[in-house]
């Protein structure tokens, strides 16, 4: 694979993940709360649903996928799906971090 082909493959994957995120966000968000599953997960696991606890819930959700990737080969069953979910979770984590930093300023 050439460098140009590699860069295009990464761009294609990121575009795929963007579409996947939009579908999953439609499933897991509510009209009032775009982070509804993280809000509920944080409240259930930690008794609080502030941004820091949402981040803790996100890490717990991601841990399942990380364990699956760790325990299976690169082409194992649903490994690609878990990798894509991990990417989505950590992009969301980056947005949470941006939000937290913005609120501190």
Secondary structure, DSSP 8 states (H G I E B T S, - for coil): --HHHHHHHHHHHHHHHHHHHHHHHHHH--SS-TTHHHHHHHHHHHS--SHHHHHHHHHHHHHHHHHHHHHS-TTSTTHHHHHHHHHHHHHHHHHHHHHHHHHH-
